[in-house]
Amino acid sequence: MQLARRQSTDTTDQFLDLIADPFQSEIQSSSILAAIVWSFVASGGLFLLFCWLRPRNSIVYAPRAKHADEKHAPIPLDRKPFSWLQALKHVKEQELVEKIGLDAVVFLRFLRMIRDIFIVLTIFGCGILIPVNVVGGHSFYNRYGNVATLMKFTPQYIFGAKFWAFVVCSYLFQATVCFFVWSNYRAVFRLRRAYFNSSDYQSSLHSRTLLLTHIPQPSRTDSGITQLVEETRQTQDLPRTAIGRNVKDLPKLIEAHDEAVRQLEGYLAKYLKNSDKLPKKRPTCKVVKEEQEIYGNDKIDAIDYLTDRIAKLEVEIKEARQGVDQRNPMPYGFASYTHIEDAHAVAYAARKCGPTGCSIFLAPKPHDILWQNLPMSRATRRTRMFWNGLWMVVLTIVFIVPNILTSVFLSDFSHLGLVWPSFQSSLESSPTGWGILQGILAPLVQTLMYMGIPIVFRRLYTHSGDVSKTARERHVTSRLYAFFVFNNLVVFSVFGSAWRFAASVIAAKDQGIWEAIKSAHLFSKVMTGLCNVSTFWLTWQMQRNLGAAVDIAQLWPLVWNYVQRKWLSPTPRQLIELSAPQPFEYADYYNNYLFVVTVGLCIGSLQPIILPITAFYIGIDVWFKKYLLQYVLITKVESGGRSWKALINRLLFAILLSNAVIALVVGAQGIGSVGSVENGDMLYAMIPLPFLLLAFKWYCKTSFDDKITYYSTQPYSDVEGTGEAGSPKQKKFDRVAVRFGHPALYKRLMTPMVHARSRHLLKEIYGHRSYTDRNIFEAEGHRTSTDRAAPTTSLGYSEMYMSEMSPFDVGKADGKALPPVEVVAEEDLDFENFKKRAEFRDEFGGDGELYGRPDDMTSRPGTPSTFKTFATAMLYGEGVHGSGNSAMSSSETKLGDGIVDDAAEDTSYEHGYQPTPHTDKFELVDVDIPATPLQVEDIVGAGRKRNATSSSGQALLSPEMGMRGNAGYFDVATRDEDEDTSYEQFRQGGSAIH
């Protein structure tokens, strides 16, 4: 019993000793060798795999090139394994701006900048510090020959005047970083000005639109918004304004509907996996909490339940949309100007504080807005930010424990053997094998532990009130960087030294606290610990090469695509999404490179070998990411390079932290050896560094930031070369109320997709339902399909079949036979056939720009209005592939033998929405549409012309007219050219736009 207690005590003492100094024993040479082999050999193998697979699998290695329009398509590549290198070499930066967007170009420029920084730092670090450390160590340590080679490169064994080399390098490092930042700041400034002057930006609506939040109650009208912006900065032209309206629970209903559709598709895909015979047991599922009173708590038939739930939600969505007009205005709104200069001048004037406490800033793209956060009050934002900050602190503290355990045991398996005797036996019997695993496992676990953190941070910032997705990404980048630097760098590297210092102080407490602290030599212990841990960061930095190779090889998409198709039961929607280009996660990648840079700068002064390894990793990743952004990945929401300033701020913080590490080393190794006076001179010599850095930051801010953010700080009438005469009027299609309408009011509801091979089984699935059961949701006259996204007709890519004839209405199709389902053939399960559908395009194509259909262009029609002018007539057209943003669809798929179109008689539409005619040719026609419901004469059949007539019989769309483009609508709510838009009109109770 005593022996067991003694062993337990010894194990505890050893554990505490290891925590005090996790890197006290030298890392085995086999683990370093394993890290090198694992990094370069595995990376090289993945690179060759990519070169071989690239020309053979365009779905994984060139989806963006396949689906982009002519303007955004990259250079075509031949089938040679290395042809992609030459194609990337000759692409100019300005060409990339047009093809992949400014966000991607700024990302690549940031990579090239830090690559060049580390190439220069390699010359300074390896050329100055390594000779000083190696040569200087011989004089002070008589057993220097027994020291590992990598440890000789650290300043652990030098003292005194030799540290002037570190002081010189601190200036050289900071000057190098500042020079490249200044050079690239100017380049980004030129790119941003060119972006402002581009035709896309000049013709977009968001470029001259302002977003106002926290609008006080008396100003929550269109005219009230005009007064607010006029108080901020008067302009020659009055803006068109639109106050937001309360959509209440409509977004949640749509989200629940889409989730139910996906669940139904999943159950149907598994149940219909064998197209020859249905399984004996039908799938079951749990009922959602709010419906348990109706259905009970037990599992019920999943197909019937989800079909019924979808129909119910469609009715609720329809009723909610009808009632939007009567609801109260919200504390946010939009103001759109004729000239970009006017909008930017007002935003610049209100950058610190808007009138009466409201916030005024440049509006994001409509697709970029987080609509649920716009009505949020300042008090709610502050409360949520407080709780989010608290959660981040808790998360940071929680991750300290696994960080400590990783640094103690995974970085050196001999430590684990001290507290686990049986493992020690295995370690002694196979030292080489465990050494190889040690070199691989610790950096790998360190990376995998943090993969879920970005997802958590995105949810926290969405909850806390960010108004746009791009702003959220910038905030996530900044918080991720702070989290990683503290947890992965500071805690991981310094905790052991701090623990040992605390233990020394406690042991010497009899001398007095202050004397104990002085005798413990805190700085020396921290410096020694950092030198020891530098070898771990060397292996970690080597494994970044493997991460770059995994990215270019698209290993995860390749494996996941194969697994889903081979062993799972993917739905048609999932198969379509698998072939779509995936979004590029800027926050994740930016954080990764910022952290790599911080490790390189901070540890590079202690272990200079890290500098060339970092330069090599970033150098190859510049090429890899250049390929991925052109051929594989897309920018989901384009911000025009707005992340640049946040990146530079963190890069400057990294060099500041690096100087702090050098100051720590200089202060620690001079004390008690050569004398504190000389050492004090070294520290005094480093005092100007932070002040020089602050001055450089101030210079960049005053010279570039405003010009990068704002097109102009002066209104259009004040800009030289412009005058009042000849100022163009606003375009007729500048509908701020329409374009910036809440998407919940017009978003098409998804239709469940089923594979065509299982169409003959659908009647068997739903055949057990009685006539009443199948149509309980139309008992009150509701047409549940009017909100539904129209399955593509024969002009598109889905198969349609004629419905059974109604037994009660001769000559009419039986619309009550089966629920609406879209049947998709095997050969059509490709994103190319559905990329213009909003339900796919929004997730895998941003605002549609990649496919030639940007929704924010003022020369093109936009989306249905969200405000009180719903009572006016509006017609929205759909493209040949069923694309568009219309709220309603005039057609639906009825399972059977053909096409049934519901745009004919007896179809009811929401207030403000009108049926959509489908034609094989499209041309936009300016006609006057009366504010009365339209009647559509629908002729069923592929490619047949449809005529739309008003209630008075006036032809609105003739067969010769059609519609132009893939989306269009008529909005008679826009002002006429002769309409009075003066400020007095507002003051008299008028409104520029309703």
N, C-alpha and C positions, 0 to 999 in steps of 0.2 A: 504494500500500500504506500509506504514511504518512498519506495523506488519510483512508482508511477507518479507520485506527487512531485518528486524531484525532476523527473523527465519533463513533466508538464511545465514546471517552473523554468527549466532550461529552454524549452521551446518558446515560451512566452518572452524570455529575455532575448533570445535570438531574433524573434519577430520584431520586437521593439528596436533592437539594434539595427536591423535591416531597414526599418522605416526611417531611422535616424540618418542612415547613409545608404540608399539603395544601390549606389554605384561604387561601393567600396572595393569590390574585386574587379579585376580587369576582365572585360568582355572577351570571351574566347576568340581567337583568330579565325576559327572555323565559322563562327557566326557572321563575322564581317565578310568573309569570303562567300558565304551563302547568300548574304544580301546582295553582293555584286553579281553573283551568278543568277540569282532569282530575278534581279532587276533587268539585267541586260540580255540574258539568254531568253527568258520568258517574253520580254518585251519584243525582242527581235523575232521570235517565233510568231507572236500575234501580228506583228507588222507584215511578215511574209504571208500569213494567212489572209490578211486584208487585201494585199496585192493580188492574191490568187482568186479570192472570192468576189472582189469588186466588179469585174466585168460580167460575172455570172449571176449576180443577185442584185438587180436594180431596186427591188422593193426595200431592201435593207440599206444599201449603199448609195442610192441615188434617188430617193423618193421626192425630194424637193425639185431636182432637175426634171423629173418626170411630170410633175403636176404644175409647175410654174408656167406663167404665160411667156410670150416671146420676150417681153421687156425684162423679166426677172430671171429668165432661164440662164444658167451658167454656160460656159464653153463646152460643147460636146466633146466627150472623151472616147478614144478608140479602146480596143479590147486588150491592148498590151498591158502587162502588169504594172509598169512604172510610168505609164503615159500621164497619169494624174499629176506627177511632179512638174512636168513641163507646162501643163495647162495652168497650174497655180503660179508658176514663176512669172508668167508674162501678163498677169491680170493686174491692172493699175488700180490704185485706191479709189479714184473717182468712178471707175466702172463698177467697183464693188458697192459704192454708195447707192447706185441706181439698182443694182441687182439684189443685194442682201440687206440694204437699209443702213442708216447711220449708226444705230446701236451696235450692230455687228462690226462695223468698221472701227468704231471707237474701241470696242473690245479687242480687236486685232492690233490696233495701234498701242493699246495699253500693254499687251503682251510683248510687242516688239520693243517698247520702251524699257520694260524691266529686264528683257533679255540683254539689251545693250548696256544697261546699268551694270549687270553682273559680269559681263565680259570685261568691262573696264575695272570693276572692283576685283576681279580675279588677278589682273595685272598688279594692282596695288597690294592686295592681301597676300598673294603667294610670293610676289617679288620682294616684299618688305618684311612682313610679319613672320613667315616661315623661317627665313635665314636668321632673323633676330632670335626667335624662340629656340631653334635647334642649336645655334652656336652659343647663345647665352646660357643655355642650360648646363653646359659642361663645367662651368666655373663654380657652380653652387651645389652640385649634387654628385658625390663620389661614386654612386652606383647608377649613374646615368645610362650605362650600357645595358642595364636590365630593364629599362623603361621601354614599353611598347612604342613602336614607331609613330603611331598616330598620336600618342600622348606627348611625344616630343614636339609635335607641331603646336601644342597649346602653350600658353604663358605660365603654366603651373610651376615651372622650374627656373624662372628668371626673376630678377629683382632689380630695384633701383633705377638707374638712369636709362636702362634699356627700354623703359616704358615710354620714353619720349617718342619712340617709333609709333606707339599706339595713339599718342596724342596727334601726331602728324597724320596718321591714317584716319582718325576721326574727322579731321578737316577735309581730307581728300575724299572720303566716303560721302560726306554731306555735300561737298561741292559737286561731286559727280551726280548725285541724285537730283540736286537742284538744277543743274545744267540740263539734264535730260527732261525734267519736268517742264522747265521753261520752254525748251525747244518744242516739245509735244503740245504744250498748252497753246502755243501760237498756231500749230497745225490744226488742233481741234477747233480753235477759234475760226480759222479759215473754213473748215468743214461746216461748222454751224452757220456761218454767214452764207455759204453756198447753199446749205439746206434751206435757210429762210428764203432765198431767192429762187429756189427750184419751182418748177411749174406745179408739182404735186402740193407743195406747201402753200403756194400762192392761191391755188384753187380750192383748198380745203376750207371747210367751215370752222373747224375748231381753232384754226390759226388766228381768227379775228373774233373769237367768242370768249367771253368772260364767264366764269363760274362764281356765283355769290353764295356764301353760306352764312348761317347765323343771322339771317335777315330778321329785323325786329317785326313784331306783329303789325304795326301800322303800315309797313312798307311791303307787305306780302301781296302785291298786285303788280301787273305789268308796268303801270305808270310809276309805282313805288320803286321798282328796280331802276327805272330811268332816272329818277331823282337821286338815287344813291350813287350811281356812276357819274352823274353830272356834278354832284358835290365833290367827288374825288378829283375829277379832272374834266373840264369842259372841252368838248370837241365840236367841230363844225357840224357834223352829222349826228343825228340822234340814233341810238342803236335800236334794233328790234329786240324785244324782251319777252320772256316767258317765265312765269312763276311755276314752281313745281306743284304737283297735285298728289294727294295722299292715295297710294294704292293699297294701303293696309296689308292684308294677308295674301294678296294676289301672288307675290313672288314665292311664298311658301307653298301655296297651292300648286303652282307650276312645277316647283322643285319636287313636290310629292308625286305629281303626275308623272314626271320624267323618270323618277326612281321606280315607280310602279311599272312603267313600260319596260324598263330594263330588267326588272325582276321577272316579269311575265315572259320576256324574250328568253331569259336564262332557263326558266322552267320548260318552256316549249322546246328549246334547243336540246335539252337533256332528254325530254320525254319523246321527242321525234328523232332521236339520234339514229335509230334503226328505221329507215323509211319503208321497210317491208312489213313490219308488224309493230304494233304498239305494245309497250309493257303492260302487264296485268294490273299493276298498281299505279294509280295516278299520283302525281306529286302533291305533297301537302306543305303548308306553311303556317306560321303563326300570324295572327291578326294584329294589325297595328293597335297601339294602346287606345287611341281615341274611338276605335270601333269594336272594342271588346264587349261593350254592353249589348251590341247588336248580335255579334257572332259568337260570343263566349271566349273563353281562354284556351280552349283546345285547338289543336291543329285542324285545318279544314282544307278542302280541295284548293290547291294553289291557283290553278288555271281559271276556274270559275270565279274565285274570290278576287283575283287581281283584275280580271276582265270587268267585273262589276265595279271595282274600286276606280279603275280608269274612267269608266263612263260617269260615275258620280262626280269625280273631280272635274271632268270636262263641264258638267252642268254648273258646278260651283264657280269655276273659272269664268264661264260665260256670264253668269249673274254678277260676279264681282266686276267684270269689265263694263257691264252696263251701268253700274252704280258709281263709277269713278267720277263722273262729272259733278255729282252732288256733294263731293267731299271737300274738306277744307284745304286751303292752300298750305304749302309747306315752307319751312324757313330756308329754302334754297331756290335759286333760279338762274337764268342765263340771259346774257346780253350780247347780241351779235352786231358788229359794226360793218360798214361798207369797206373800210380800209383797215389793213392789218396794223398800220401805225397807230391808229386811234385806240384799238384794243390793248396793244402793248404799252402805250403811254399811260393809260388808266391803270393797268396792272402794276406798272412800275411806281406810279404815284401811291398806290394802295399796298405796296409790298410790306410795310411795317404795320399799318393799322388802317382799316377802312372806316367810313363814316358810320356813326351810331353803333360802333362795335361789330359791324359785319366784316366778313373776310372776302376780299376780292382778289382773284388770281386768274391766270390764263386757264381756260377750260381744257381738260384732257380730251382725247378722242372719245366719242360716245361709247365705243367698245371698251375703253380703258377704265371707265368710271365704276366704282363700287357703289352702286345706287343705294344700297341699304344703309350706308354711312352718311349720306348727304344730309338727312334731317337731324342728325345727332347734335345735341346741344353741347356747349362747352363744358358744362358741369359733368355730363355723362362721359365726355371724352377724358376729362381729368380723372374721373373715378376709374374708368377702365384702364387708362394708362398707369395709374397707381397699382392696380391689381396685376396688370401685365408685368410691370416692373418687379413686383413682388414675386410673381411666378418665375420670372427669369433668374432672380436671386436664388430662389429655392432650387431651381434646376441647376444652377451653377454650383451650389453647395452639395447637392446630391451627387454630382459628377466628380467631386473631389475624391470620394472613396474609391471608385473604380480606377481613377487616375493613379492614386497612390499604389493600389495593388498591382496595377500594370507596370508601373515604374519599378516596384520592388521585385516582383517575381518573374514577369515575362521578359524583362530586359536582361535578366541573368538567371538561368535555371538553377544554378548552384544555390541561390538564396532559397528557392522552393525546396531543394533537397535538405536544407538545414532544419526545416520545420516539418518535413514529410520524409521520414527515414526510408520507407519503401521506394519512394521516387528517387532518392539518392542512390540506391543500389542500381536502379535502371540507368541512371545518369552516368554512373561510373562504368557500367558495362558497355554503353554505346555513346561515348562522348561526342563522336563526330556527327552521328545522326541527330542527337539532341541539339548540338551546336548549330546545325543547319536550320532546324526548326526554330531555334531561338532567334536567329537572324531574320526569319520571315514573319514569325507569329506576332511579336510585339508591335511593329509598325502596322501590320495588317489589322490587328484588334483595335489599335488606336484609331485607325481610319473608320472601321465598321461601327464603332461605338457611337459615332456622331452623324451617321447617315440620316437618322430621323429628326435631328434637331431643326433643319431648315423648314420641314413641314410644320412642326410645332410653332416656330416663330411666325410663319405666314398666317397661321390661324390666329395667333395672338394679335398681330397687327391688323388683321381684318376686323377682329372684334373691337379693337381699340379706336377705330374711327378713321383710318386712312381713306381718302376719297378716291384714289385711283390705284390700279394694279401696279403701275410703274413706280409710284411713290412708295407703295408697300415693299416692292423689291429693293428699292434703295435703303429703306429702313431695315429690312431683313439683312441686307449685306452688312450694314454698320453694326447691328447687334450680333450677328454671327461672328463677325471679326472680333468684337470685344469678348465674346464668350470663348472663342477658340484661343485667343491670346492669353486670357486669364487661366483657363482650364488646362489647355494642352501645353502651353509654353511656361507660364509663370508657376502654376501649381506643380506641374509635372517636373519641372527642372529645379525649383527652389525649395520645394516642401521638405525634402530630406535634410538639406542644410539648415533650414529654419528649425526643424525638429531637434537636430543635434545641438544647435545653439541654445535652445530652450532647456535641453537636458543638462548642458554644461552650466547654465546659470543656476538651475535648481541644485545641482551637485555642489556648487561653490557658494551657496546662499549664506553660509556662516561668515564669509568674508564681508558680507554686506552686498546689497543688491547692485549698487553702482560698480563696486569693485569686481563683482562676479560678471557683470556685463562686459566690462573692459577686458577682463582676462579671458572671456570666451571667444573674442576676436570674430565677431559676426561677419564682417566683410570677407575675411580670409576663408571662413567656412563656406560662405555662399559662392565665392569665386572658385574654390576647389570643387565644390559640387557641380558648378556649371561646366568646368573643364571635363569632369568625369562623364557628365550626361551628354556632352557634345558628340560622343561616339554614337550614342543612340540616334541623335538627330541626323547624323551622317547616314546611317542605314535607312532612316525614315525618308530622307530626301532622295536617296537612291530609288526607293520604291515609288516615287512620283513618276518615274519613267514608265513603270508598269501601268500606272493609272492612265497615262497618256496613250499607251498601246491598247489598253482595254477600250478606251474611247474610240480610237480610230477603227478598231476592229468591230465596233458595235456589238461587243460580245453578249451583253445582256439582251438587247433586242433580237439578236440572231437566235439565241437559245430560247428565249421566251416565245418568239414567233413559232419556232419548231415545236415546242412543248404544247402550246395551245392548239395548234393545228393537228398534232399527232395524237395526243392523249386526252385532251380535254374536249368539251363540247361547246365551242365558241358560237355565239349568236351571229347572224349576218352583220349586225351592227359592229360587233367586235372584230370581225374579219375585215370589214371596211376600214375600221380605225387602225388595224395593224398595218395596213398598206399606206397610211397617211404619214406625212413628215411630222416628226415629233417636235414640240417646242424646246427651245434652248433655255435652260434654267440659268439666267444670268447671275442671280444672287449666289447660287451654289458655286459656280465657277469663279466668280470674282472673289468670294471669300477664300476659296482654295488658293488662288494665286496670291492674294494679299497675305495669307498666313505663310505660304512658302517664302515670300519676300521677307516677311518679318523674321522667320527662322533663319533665313540666309544672312540677313543683316546683323541680327543679334548674336547668333552662334558663329557666324563667319569670322568675327573678330577673335573668337576663342579657338576655332578650328577652321583655318582658312581653306582647307580642302573642300568645304561645303560650297564655297563660292563658285568654282568651275562646275561642280555637279549641278548646282542650281541653274547656271547659265546654259548647260547642256539640256537639262530638262525643259526649260522654257523655250529654248531654241527649236527643239523638235516639235514642241506642242504648238508653236506658231504655225508651222506647216500643217499639222494635223487639224487644228481648229479652222484654218483657212479652207481646208477641203470640206470639213463637216458643215460649216456655215453656208457654203455654196451649194452643196449637193445633198445634204442629209437633213439638217436641222433648220428650223424657222424661228424667226422672232415673233412671238405670239402677239405682243403689243409693242408697237414702235414708239419710243419716246424721243427720238432724235438726238441721242447721245447725252441725255440729261444726267447720267450717272457719273460723268467725268469728275465733277468737283468732289463728290463723295470719295471716289477712289484716290484722288490726289491727297485729300485730307488724311486718309489712313496711311498712305505711303509716307507722308511727312512725319506722321506719328511713329512709324516704324523706324525711321532714321533717328528720331529723337530717342526712342527706346534703345537703339543700338549705341548711341553716344552714352546713355546711362550705364549700359553694360561695360563699356570701355572705361568710364569713370570709376565704376566699381572695381575693375581689375587694377587700374592704376592706384586707387586708394588702398586696396588690400595688400598688394605685394610690396609696397614701399615702406609701410609702417614697421618700425623695429629693425629694419635691415640697413638702409642707407641713411635714414633720418627723415623726419617728417617735414623738414623745411623744403628739401628738394621735391619731395612728393607733393607738398602743397603748391609749389610752383607749377607742377604738371596739372593739378586740378584747377588752379587759377587760370591756366592757359586755355582750359576747356569751357570756362564760363561764357565767353561770347557765343558759343555754338547755338544754344537755344534762342538767343536774341536775334542772331542772324537768320535762323529758320523762321521766326515770327515775322521778321521784316520781309523775307521772301514771300511768305504767305500773304501778307498785306499787299505787296506789289502785285501778285497774281490776281488777288481779289479786285483791286481797284482798276487794274489794266484790262482784265478779260471777262470777269464774271458777269457783269451787267450786259455786256455786248453778246455774250454767249447765251444768256437767258432771254433777252428781249430784242426783238427786231428793231425797235426804235423806242426811245424814251420821250420823244416829242410827238404830238398829234400830227396827222397828215397835213393839215393846213399850215403847220409851223415848219415843216421840213423844207429845206431849201430846194427850189426847183418845182415846187407844187403850189398851186393856188386854188382859190375858191372856184374860179370859173372852170367849167368843163368837168367837174367832179362827177364820176359815174354814179348812177343810182344803184341801189342794191338789186342784185339779180332776183329774178322772180322765184327761183328755187331756193333762195336763202331762207329756209323755214327753220328758225331756231327752235320753235316749239315742236316741230316735227322731228328734226334730226336728233335733238337732245331729249326725246321722250323716253320715259321709263320703258325698258324692253319688255317688262311684264305685260304691258298693254298691247303689244303686237307680236310677241314671240309665238311662233307656231308650235303647237303641241306635237310631240312625236307620235308617230304611228308605229305600233309593234311590227317588227320585221320577222318574217318566217322564210326559211329556205324553200326554194321552189320544189325540191325533191320530195317535200313532205306535204304538198298542197292537197293531195288526195286523202290525207288523214285528218284534215281539219274538220270536215263535216262529222267525222266519227268522234272527234274530241268534244265538239259542242252539240252533237246530236241528241244527247240525253236531256238537254234543257228544254223545258216546255216553251211554247210560244210566249206565254206571259212572263216566264222567268227571263227570257232572252231580251225582253224589251221593257223591263220595269222602269228604265230610266227615260223612256220616251212617253210615258203615260200622260205627262202633263204637256205634251206638245213640244218638248225640247228636242232639238236636233243636236245630238252630242258630238257630231263630227265637224261642225262649222269652224271650230277653233283648231282643228287638227291639221298637222302638216300634210300636205297632199302627197301621196305616193306618186311617183313619176308615171306618166302615161306612156303610151307607145312611142312618144317622142323621146322618152328617157330610157331607163334601164331596168325597170321592174316589170314583171309579168302581170297582166291583168286578165281577169276571166269574167265572163258574163255572170251576173247573179241569177239565181232562180227567179222565175216569174211569180209575182204576188198572187195568191189564191183569192184575194179580196178585191184587187183592182186590176182588171184585165188590161194587158198591154203595159203595165208598170212592173219594173223590177222589184223583187222582194227585198227591200232595204233592211228588213227586220230579221233576215234569216240568220246571219252570222255577224259577229262584231267586225269592225274594220281592221284589216291586217294588210300589210304590204308584203307581197311575195317577190323575192329576189332570186334570180337564177344564178347558178354557180359561176358562169362566165362574167357576170356583172358585179361580183363581189370585189370591187376595186374602188379605191378612193377617187380615182379619176372620174368615175361616173357620178359621184355624189359631192364633189368638192365645192359646188356652188349652192348646196343646201345649207341654210343657216345653222342647222343643228350640228353639222360636221365642220363647216367653214369657221364658225366662231372658235372652236377648240383647236383646229389644225390649220388655220389660215389667217388668224388675226381678224382684221376688219375687211378681209377680202382682197386686199391690195395684191397679194402674191398671185392671185388668179385673175387679175385684171378688173376687179369689181370693188374698188374702195368705196365704202358707204359714205365716207365723209367728204366726197368731192361735190363742190357746189354746182358743177356742170351736169351733175346727174341727180335724179330724184332720190329721195331718202326713204325714211320710214314713216309709218302713220303717226299722226298727231296724238299727243297724250293729254291734251287739255280740252277746254270746254267747247272748242270748235268741232268736237266729234259729231255734232249735229249736222255739220256741212258734209257734202258728198266728197268722197275720196275713193279713187280707184287705184289699186295696187296690182301690178302685173307680175307674173311668175315666169322664170326662164324655162328653157327647153328641158332642163334637168330638174325642175321642181325647186329651184333655188329662190332666194329672196327673203325678205324680212317681213312679209305681210303677216298680218294678224290672223287672217282667215284664209281658208282654202275652199275653193268651190268644188273640189272633187275629192273622193276618197275611194279606197279600194274595198270592194265587197268581194268576199271569197265566193267564187263560183266560176263562171265560164267566160266572163267578159268584163267590160267597163261600164260602170254606172257613175254618172256625174250628178252631183247634188246641187249644181248651180241653177237648176231649173226651178220650176214653181214650188211653192210651199216651203222654201228654204228661208229661215229667219236668220238675220245677222245682228251682231251687236250694234249698239248705237254708235254711228260713225264709221262702221266698217261696211264695205260693199263687196259683192261677189267678184271673183277674178276670172275673166275670160282667158282661155288658153288658145294661142295661135301658133302657127309654125313660122310666121314672120312677125317681127316686132318693129314698130316705129312709134316714137313718142309724138303725140299730136296735141297741140295747145288748143283746147276747146273750152267753152264755158259749160260747166256742169251745174245744173240746178241742185239746190240743197234738198233733194228728195231721193228716196231710195231708188236704186237702179233695178231695172228688170233685164235679165240676161236671157237672150234666146240662145239656148245651148244646143248645138248639133253634135251628137256623140260620134266619135270616130277620130282616128289619128290624122292629124294635119288638116282637119276641117276648120273653116273660118267661122268665127262667132261674131254676132253683132250685138252691141250693147245699146239700148235705147232708154231714154228717160221716160218718166211717167207720161210726159206729154207727147211721146212718140218721136222726139228729135233723135236723130242718129248720133251716138257718141263715138262709136268705133265702127267704121265701115270695114269691109273685107280688104279694101285697098290700104286702109290706115295701119291696122295692127298696132303693135307696140315696138318700140326700139329698145334694144339692150335686153338684159336679163332681169331688170327690175325697173318699175316705174309706177308713178301714181299721179293723180291730179289733186291738187289742194286748192280749193277755191277760197280757203281762209286767208291766203296771202293777199297782201295789199295790192291794189291796182297802182299803176304807175302814177296816176294823178291823185292818189290818196294823200290826205293831209297828215303829215308825220311830224308836224312841229311840236315843240315842247308844250305850247299852249293847249294843243289838242289833248295832251295827257292831263294837264291841269284842269281842263274842263270835264274830265271824266272819261275821255276817250282812251283808246288803247292801241298801241302800234301793232300788236298782234295778240290774238286771243289764244 
